[in-house]
Amino acid sequence: MNEDSEFDVVVIGGGPGGASAAEYLTAEGLEVALVEERLIGGECHYWACNPTKTLLRPIEVLALAKAVPGVREAVGLGQLDVAAVFAKRDAIVDHLDDEDVTATLQQDGLAVIHAHGRLAGPRAVTVIHPDGREETIRARQAVVLATGTRPAIPDVPGLAEAHPWTNRDLAAMTHVPPRTLIIGGGVVGVEFATILAGLGSKVTLLARGGTLLRNSETVASEMVTESLRRKGVDLRFDAHLSGLNRPAEGGTVSATVGDETIEVDEVVVAAGRVVNTDSVGLETVGLRSGEFVAVDDHLQALGADGTWLYAMGDTTGRALLSHLSQYHAVVVADVIAARARGRQLGDDELIARDPHNLPQVVYTDPQVVEVGRTESQARADGFTVTTTTARYPEAVPDLAIFRDGFDAWAKLVIDADTDTLLGATFVGPEFAELAQAATLAVVAMVPIETLRHVVAPHPSINQIWNPLLARRRGPSDCPTSER
């Protein structure tokens, strides 16, 4: 590569979305450069979704085994083999090595550049190599920003000096801290608490507000709160962390919370994310550095001249979810390929349809599945809403087949004017696989009257839909209905 190197498309960021977009564009016959300064595969593969879910899975399986008669007696008081858990995690993340995936991409015709990429004006990207060498590459058609996010570190005296763990440290940990302090009561915080408590750490979690999962349905928050307490997690609500002190590197941390001092072995920060656009040259094309890149539904950056700059996934701020990045990869590849062939796209052609349609799973015990809008979000958006709720196994007694102590809850949020689903929340054991059916119903705007004819097999977890969709025939019937 030299100063005159040109490609049809330059993708800055090799996470799950950026790498997928680069592959799709190459398959469309375009010449593509993928610029990534760390590992191809990104945060999700190496330090977030994949390793954390790998750490969670044995915890889930052991808990299930202990809740099933006959299996419970076989496992007894069995504990996890933590070394084996870590070994599986290491295999899933390719031992933090991207040599094989890089070679595969190169064989497919991609130019993979392990360097820092930043915009240097329209269709120009400066590539800064690890040795400090710089060169400029140009894009004939488009530049795609897929730079993702990084953990936010709260401005608390002594926190940075205490070298807290972030998602990267937790996902790659080689030992389980005996005592852990988690800062944050959102999705990441409760998942981290579930992992650490399940692996044997004594966990204290500090939530800034009065609830966990504050953007979720209230019952979901309550069920996760109760579960974490049963697991021994010390939950502190409306907690004010005023300072930390770690006199010796790797030693004990003293955290001042209100009037109390808490001694722990590690501090884990789960207090939100910061978008990685503060060093990608946005200012050279008239955009604000350090902010999410606003895009239209073709994922074209708003505020930049022309139709050459795109952003996707976390970089857009639409939702910080790996599966959104992978969805955006398809959209952005289709749009760029069509425009490269001279096609003029209409406003509704090849657009991203992710707003208010996305699924998310909170991998706690119980799992929380959220699709589309919650009731409060739907009402805030001006919809006339009907809801149905059900508690299990009361509403479907046969669900008790699956485990002792089966405890679950679900809610549908329905547009009363169109009789279509606006959102759904399912809270229960092994419920993650319920997300797709609900997402399909929301995206396709399937009428509730039609969904009633989608018969769930018996016995299966899918039967949780039955009471939610049943016609209300009397005030005593389940489910409940509210307007």
C-alpha positions in Angstrom: 0.0 0.0 0.0 1.3 3.5 -0.8 0.2 7.1 -0.7 -1.9 6.6 -3.9 -3.8 3.5 -2.6 -7.5 3.6 -3.5 -10.4 1.4 -2.7 -14.0 1.5 -3.5 -14.9 1.5 0.2 -12.9 2.0 3.4 -14.4 0.6 6.6 -12.9 2.0 9.8 -13.6 -0.4 12.6 -13.4 -4.2 12.5 -16.0 -5.2 15.1 -18.9 -7.6 14.2 -20.6 -4.9 12.2 -17.7 -3.4 10.4 -16.1 -6.8 9.5 -19.4 -8.1 8.3 -20.1 -5.0 6.2 -16.6 -5.3 4.6 -17.3 -8.9 3.8 -20.7 -8.1 2.2 -19.3 -5.3 0.2 -16.5 -7.5 -1.1 -19.0 -10.1 -2.1 -20.8 -7.4 -4.1 -17.6 -7.0 -6.2 -16.3 -3.9 -4.5 -12.6 -3.3 -3.5 -12.6 -2.9 0.3 -10.1 -1.9 2.9 -10.9 -2.8 6.6 -8.9 -0.7 9.1 -8.8 -1.9 12.7 -6.2 -1.0 15.3 -7.0 -3.9 17.7 -8.4 -7.3 16.9 -10.7 -8.1 14.0 -13.9 -9.2 15.6 -14.1 -6.3 18.0 -15.3 -5.8 21.5 -18.2 -8.2 21.2 -16.2 -11.2 20.2 -13.2 -10.8 22.5 -14.3 -8.7 25.6 -18.1 -8.5 25.8 -21.0 -10.6 24.5 -19.2 -13.8 23.6 -16.9 -14.3 26.6 -19.4 -13.1 29.1 -22.1 -15.4 27.8 -19.6 -18.2 27.8 -18.9 -17.5 31.5 -22.6 -17.4 32.3 -23.6 -20.6 30.5 -22.1 -23.1 33.1 -23.6 -21.0 35.9 -27.0 -21.4 34.2 -26.6 -25.1 33.5 -25.5 -25.9 37.1 -28.5 -23.9 38.5 -30.9 -25.8 36.2 -29.4 -29.1 37.1 -29.9 -28.3 40.8 -33.6 -27.4 40.1 -34.5 -30.7 38.3 -35.3 -33.7 40.5 -33.1 -36.7 39.6 -30.4 -34.4 38.2 -30.2 -32.5 41.5 -29.3 -35.6 43.4 -26.7 -36.6 40.8 -24.8 -33.2 41.1 -25.4 -32.8 44.8 -23.6 -29.7 46.1 -21.3 -29.7 43.0 -19.4 -26.6 42.3 -18.1 -25.3 39.0 -14.6 -26.1 37.7 -13.6 -22.5 37.2 -10.4 -23.4 35.3 -12.5 -25.4 32.8 -14.9 -22.4 32.5 -12.0 -20.1 31.7 -10.6 -22.6 29.2 -13.9 -22.7 27.3 -14.0 -18.9 27.3 -10.4 -18.8 26.0 -11.4 -21.1 23.1 -14.5 -19.0 22.2 -12.4 -15.8 22.0 -9.7 -17.5 19.9 -7.2 -16.9 22.7 -7.3 -13.2 21.9 -5.8 -13.8 18.5 -7.2 -12.7 15.1 -4.6 -14.3 12.8 -7.1 -16.9 11.4 -10.0 -14.5 10.8 -7.6 -12.0 9.2 -6.2 -14.6 6.9 -9.7 -15.7 5.9 -10.8 -12.1 5.1 -7.7 -11.6 3.1 -8.3 -14.8 1.1 -11.8 -13.5 0.4 -10.2 -10.4 -1.2 -10.3 -7.9 1.6 -7.4 -5.6 2.5 -7.0 -5.8 6.2 -5.0 -3.0 7.8 -4.1 -3.3 11.5 -3.8 0.4 12.2 -5.6 3.4 13.5 -7.8 5.1 10.9 -9.0 8.6 10.9 -10.8 10.8 8.3 -8.6 13.3 6.5 -11.3 15.1 4.6 -13.9 13.8 2.1 -13.2 10.2 1.0 -9.7 10.3 2.5 -8.5 8.2 5.5 -5.2 8.6 7.2 -3.8 5.3 8.4 -1.5 5.5 11.4 0.5 2.2 11.9 1.7 0.9 15.3 5.2 2.1 14.5 4.0 5.6 13.9 4.2 5.5 10.1 1.3 7.4 8.4 -0.2 7.1 4.9 -3.4 8.1 3.2 -5.9 5.9 1.4 -8.8 7.1 -0.6 -12.3 5.8 -1.1 -13.9 6.0 -4.5 -17.4 5.3 -3.2 -17.7 5.4 0.5 -16.2 5.5 4.0 -18.0 3.6 6.7 -17.5 4.4 10.4 -17.9 1.4 12.7 -15.7 2.5 15.6 -17.9 1.4 18.5 -17.7 2.5 22.1 -15.5 2.1 25.2 -16.4 2.0 28.9 -17.2 5.2 30.7 -15.2 5.8 33.9 -17.0 8.0 36.4 -15.2 11.0 37.8 -14.8 9.6 41.3 -11.7 10.5 43.4 -9.3 7.7 43.4 -11.2 5.5 40.9 -8.8 5.8 38.0 -5.8 5.3 40.3 -7.4 2.1 41.7 -7.2 0.6 38.2 -10.8 -0.7 38.1 -11.9 -3.5 35.9 -14.0 -2.8 32.9 -15.8 -5.3 30.7 -12.4 -6.1 29.1 -10.9 -7.1 32.4 -13.9 -9.1 33.6 -14.3 -10.9 30.3 -10.6 -11.9 30.3 -10.2 -12.5 34.0 -7.9 -15.4 35.1 -9.1 -15.5 38.7 -12.3 -14.7 40.6 -11.9 -11.9 43.1 -13.1 -13.0 46.6 -14.9 -9.7 47.0 -16.0 -7.4 44.2 -17.6 -4.0 44.1 -19.7 -3.3 40.9 -20.5 0.3 40.0 -23.7 0.4 37.9 -27.2 -1.1 38.1 -28.0 -1.3 34.4 -27.8 -4.3 32.0 -24.0 -4.7 32.2 -23.9 -4.3 35.9 -26.5 -7.0 36.7 -25.0 -9.4 34.2 -21.6 -8.9 35.8 -23.1 -9.4 39.2 -24.7 -12.7 38.0 -21.3 -13.9 36.6 -19.2 -13.0 39.6 -21.7 -14.3 42.2 -22.1 -17.5 40.2 -18.3 -18.0 40.2 -18.1 -17.5 43.9 -17.3 -13.8 44.5 -19.0 -11.9 47.3 -20.5 -9.0 45.3 -21.6 -5.6 46.3 -23.5 -3.6 43.6 -24.0 0.2 43.7 -26.9 1.6 41.8 -27.2 5.3 41.3 -31.0 5.3 41.4 -33.7 3.4 43.3 -34.0 0.4 41.0 -32.0 -1.9 38.8 -32.7 -1.9 35.0 -34.5 1.4 35.2 -35.6 1.3 31.5 -37.3 -2.1 31.9 -40.8 -3.0 33.0 -41.1 -2.7 36.8 -41.8 -6.4 37.4 -38.7 -7.4 35.4 -36.6 -5.1 37.6 -38.2 -6.5 40.7 -37.6 -10.1 39.7 -33.9 -9.6 38.9 -33.5 -7.7 42.1 -35.0 -10.5 44.2 -32.9 -13.1 42.3 -29.6 -11.3 42.9 -30.4 -10.9 46.6 -31.1 -14.7 46.8 -27.6 -15.2 45.3 -26.1 -13.1 48.1 -25.4 -9.9 46.1 -25.4 -6.9 48.4 -27.5 -4.3 46.5 -27.1 -0.6 47.5 -29.6 1.7 45.9 -29.3 5.5 45.7 -25.6 4.9 46.5 -23.1 7.7 46.5 -19.6 6.6 45.9 -17.4 9.4 47.1 -13.9 8.0 46.8 -11.7 4.9 46.5 -8.2 4.2 47.8 -5.8 1.4 46.7 -2.5 1.9 48.5 -0.7 -1.0 46.8 -1.1 -2.1 43.2 -3.1 -5.3 43.2 -4.0 -4.8 46.8 -7.3 -4.2 48.7 -9.5 -1.4 47.6 -11.3 0.8 50.2 -14.5 2.4 48.8 -16.3 5.1 50.6 -20.1 4.8 50.1 -22.1 7.3 52.1 -20.8 7.0 55.6 -19.5 3.5 55.2 -16.1 2.1 54.0 -16.3 -1.1 52.0 -13.2 -3.3 51.5 -13.0 -5.3 48.3 -10.4 -7.0 46.1 -11.6 -5.6 42.8 -13.8 -2.8 41.5 -15.8 -3.3 38.3 -17.1 -0.3 36.4 -20.4 -0.8 34.5 -21.5 2.8 34.2 -22.2 3.3 30.5 -20.2 3.7 27.3 -18.5 6.5 25.4 -18.5 6.6 21.6 -15.1 6.2 19.9 -15.4 9.2 17.6 -13.0 11.6 19.4 -10.0 10.6 17.3 -11.4 9.6 13.9 -11.2 13.1 12.2 -14.9 14.0 12.2 -13.9 17.6 12.4 -12.3 17.3 8.9 -15.7 16.8 7.3 -17.7 19.2 9.4 -19.0 16.9 12.1 -18.5 17.2 15.9 -15.7 15.1 17.4 -16.5 12.8 20.3 -20.2 12.5 19.5 -22.5 9.9 18.1 -22.7 10.2 14.3 -26.4 11.0 13.4 -27.5 9.1 10.3 -30.6 8.8 8.2 -32.3 5.5 7.5 -29.8 4.7 4.7 -27.1 5.0 7.5 -25.7 8.0 5.7 -24.0 10.5 8.0 -26.1 13.7 8.4 -24.2 17.0 8.2 -21.4 15.7 5.8 -21.5 16.9 2.2 -22.3 14.3 -0.4 -23.4 10.6 -0.1 -20.0 9.1 0.7 -19.9 8.9 4.6 -21.8 6.3 6.5 -21.9 5.1 10.1 -23.3 2.0 11.7 -23.9 0.2 15.0 -22.8 1.7 18.2 -21.3 4.7 16.4 -24.8 6.0 15.5 -26.1 5.8 19.0 -29.3 4.1 17.9 -28.7 1.3 20.2 -25.5 -0.2 21.7 -26.1 -3.8 20.7 -23.9 -6.1 18.7 -26.9 -7.5 16.7 -27.8 -4.0 15.6 -24.3 -3.6 14.2 -24.7 -6.9 12.3 -28.1 -5.8 11.0 -26.7 -2.4 9.9 -23.9 -4.2 8.1 -26.5 -5.7 5.7 -28.2 -2.4 5.2 -25.1 -0.3 4.6 -23.6 -2.9 2.2 -26.8 -2.9 0.2 -27.0 0.9 0.0 -23.4 1.4 -0.9 -23.4 -1.4 -3.5 -26.6 0.0 -5.1 -25.3 3.5 -5.3 -21.9 2.3 -6.7 -23.9 0.9 -9.6 -25.5 4.2 -10.2 -28.9 3.4 -8.6 -30.8 6.3 -7.2 -32.5 5.2 -4.0 -35.9 6.3 -2.9 -36.5 7.4 0.7 -38.0 4.1 1.6 -35.7 1.8 -0.4 -33.1 -0.4 1.4 -33.5 1.5 4.7 -32.8 0.4 8.3 -36.0 -0.3 10.1 -34.5 -0.8 13.6 -36.1 2.1 15.6 -38.5 0.6 18.2 -38.2 -2.9 16.7 -35.1 -4.3 18.4 -34.8 -7.2 20.8 -32.5 -7.3 23.8 -31.8 -10.1 26.3 -30.5 -9.4 29.8 -28.6 -12.5 30.7 -29.4 -12.7 34.4 -31.3 -15.4 36.3 -34.1 -15.1 35.3 -33.3 -13.9 31.8 -35.1 -10.7 30.7 -36.2 -10.5 27.1 -37.3 -7.1 25.8 -38.6 -6.4 22.3 -39.8 -3.0 21.0 -41.4 -0.6 23.4 -42.2 -0.9 27.1 -45.6 0.3 28.2 -44.2 3.6 29.4 -42.3 4.2 26.2 -45.4 3.4 24.1 -47.5 5.9 26.1 -44.8 8.5 25.9 -44.8 8.1 22.1 -48.5 8.9 22.0 -50.0 5.4 21.5 -53.3 4.3 23.0 -52.2 1.2 24.8 -53.7 -2.1 25.9 -51.5 -4.5 27.9 -51.8 -8.2 28.8 -49.7 -9.8 31.5 -49.4 -13.3 33.0 -47.5 -15.0 35.7 -46.1 -18.5 35.4 -46.5 -21.3 36.1 -49.9 -20.1 37.4 -51.1 -19.2 33.9 -49.7 -22.4 32.3 -49.3 -25.1 35.1 -47.5 -27.5 32.8 -44.5 -25.2 32.7 -43.6 -26.7 36.1 -42.4 -29.7 34.1 -39.2 -27.8 33.2 -37.8 -27.2 36.7 -38.7 -26.9 40.3 -39.2 -23.3 41.3 -40.3 -22.2 37.8 -41.0 -18.5 38.1 -41.7 -16.3 35.2 -43.7 -13.3 34.0 -44.6 -11.7 30.7 -46.3 -8.7 29.3 -47.5 -7.6 25.8 -47.9 -3.9 24.9 -50.5 -3.6 22.2 -51.5 -0.6 20.0 -55.2 -0.4 20.8 -55.9 1.4 17.5 -54.3 -1.2 15.2 -54.4 -4.3 17.4 -50.7 -4.9 16.7 -47.8 -5.5 19.1 -45.7 -2.5 20.1 -43.5 -4.4 22.6 -43.1 -7.5 24.7 -41.2 -8.4 27.9 -40.6 -12.0 29.0 -38.9 -12.7 32.3 -38.0 -16.3 33.1 -35.5 -19.2 33.0 -33.9 -19.9 29.5 -36.2 -17.3 27.9 -33.7 -15.8 25.5 -35.0 -17.9 22.6 -38.4 -16.2 22.9 -37.1 -13.0 21.4 -37.4 -13.9 17.8 -41.1 -14.6 17.6 -41.9 -11.4 19.4 -39.5 -9.4 17.2 -41.2 -10.9 14.1 -44.6 -9.9 15.4 -43.5 -6.3 16.1 -41.6 -5.8 12.9 -44.3 -7.3 10.7 -47.1 -5.6 12.7 -49.0 -8.9 12.9 -52.5 -8.3 14.3 -53.2 -9.9 17.6 -56.2 -11.7 16.1 -53.7 -13.4 13.7 -51.3 -14.3 16.4 -54.0 -16.2 18.2 -53.8 -18.7 15.4 -50.1 -19.4 16.0 -50.4 -22.6 17.9 -47.6 -23.2 20.5 -46.4 -26.9 20.8 -47.2 -28.7 24.1 -45.2 -28.9 26.3 -42.9 -26.1 25.5 -41.8 -22.7 26.8 -43.6 -21.1 23.8 -46.9 -21.8 25.6 -46.3 -18.6 27.6 -47.9 -16.9 24.6 -51.2 -18.6 25.1 -52.6 -16.7 28.1 -51.2 -13.4 26.7 -53.1 -13.8 23.5 -56.3 -15.3 24.8 -59.5 -13.3 24.4 -60.8 -11.7 27.5 -64.0 -13.6 28.4 -64.6 -12.4 31.9 -63.1 -10.4 34.7 -61.6 -13.4 36.5 -59.9 -14.8 33.5 -56.1 -14.7 33.0 -54.4 -12.8 31.6 -55.0 -9.3 33.0 -55.8 -6.5 30.6 -55.3 -2.8 31.2 -56.0 0.2 29.1 
